[in-house]
Amino acid sequence: MTPSTVVSAGTRTARDAVLAAHAAIAADGRAGIWIDVVDHELALRRAERIDERVRSGEQLPLAGTTLAVKGNIDVEGLDTTAGCPAYARRPEHTAPVVRALVDAGTVVVGTTNMDQFATGLVGTRSPYGVCPNARWDGLISGGSSSGSAVAVAS
């Protein structure tokens, strides 16, 4: 079953996906995973536009999904930091890879923490906090993409 089929069947709308993602982020509450989270109301408006497009018959293979973007990839409206606040800039455009996913129906919920400039191996070198392990307190998360991995696993 494709995500568009799921949405049209009424079992998982883009709105449902955003609500679930934001609820999971709030319930987790640990620092060090997210650099920036898209405003809840803005994410819901984007999701509702996706749901409307699906209801009108448009084929959106990623409808009903959300996306966490690594902090070194541009997302319009969110700071790109590469894990370094001094490097932060607000891009005017979304990176083509993210744009393709959004055009296919996913909704970006935020940008994730990472080792500064993707040079670390353990997920602990970020002024945004040490990225916690998804399952076991006291263990490292690992890798420069630790925030992305923990966001998905959590």
WOURFEN-V126006 format. One record per residue. N is the residue number from 1. PSI is psi as a letter, one per 30 degrees, with the letter a starting at -180 (NA if undefined). NEAR is the number of other ideal C-beta (glycine too) atoms within 12 Angstrom. Layout:
# WOURFEN-V126006
N	PSI	NEAR
N	PSI	NEAR
This chain:
# WOURFEN-V126006
1	k	12
2	l	19
3	e	30
4	e	30
5	e	17
6	e	24
7	e	37
8	f	26
9	f	17
10	g	14
11	f	15
12	j	30
13	l	33
14	e	41
15	e	30
16	e	27
17	e	35
18	e	38
19	e	25
20	e	23
21	e	35
22	e	28
23	e	18
24	e	26
25	e	29
26	e	17
27	e	11
28	e	21
29	f	14
30	k	25
31	l	18
32	f	32
33	e	41
34	k	40
35	e	39
36	k	30
37	k	33
38	k	31
39	k	17
40	e	21
41	e	14
42	e	21
43	e	35
44	e	26
45	e	18
46	e	31
47	e	40
48	e	24
49	e	24
50	e	42
51	e	32
52	e	20
53	e	26
54	e	33
55	f	20
56	g	15
57	f	12
58	k	19
59	j	19
60	j	33
61	f	22
62	g	30
63	k	43
64	g	37
65	l	32
66	l	39
67	k	40
68	k	40
69	k	42
70	k	42
71	g	44
72	g	35
73	k	34
74	k	27
75	j	40
76	k	23
77	f	24
78	k	35
79	k	28
80	k	32
81	f	35
82	g	32
83	g	39
84	j	25
85	e	19
86	f	12
87	f	20
88	k	22
89	l	19
90	j	17
91	k	23
92	f	12
93	l	16
94	k	25
95	k	23
96	e	14
97	e	19
98	e	30
99	e	20
100	e	15
101	e	27
102	e	34
103	f	22
104	f	26
105	f	36
106	l	35
107	k	44
108	k	43
109	f	40
110	l	37
111	k	40
112	l	46
113	l	46
114	l	47
115	k	37
116	k	28
117	g	20
118	h	27
119	f	18
120	l	26
121	f	16
122	f	20
123	g	37
124	f	28
125	i	29
126	k	39
127	f	23
128	g	32
129	l	25
130	k	29
131	j	41
132	l	31
133	k	24
134	f	26
135	f	15
136	j	12
137	k	11
138	f	9
139	l	17
140	l	24
141	e	39
142	k	26
143	l	27
144	f	29
145	g	32
146	e	43
147	e	50
148	e	35
149	e	27
150	e	36
151	e	38
152	e	22
153	f	22
154	NA	28
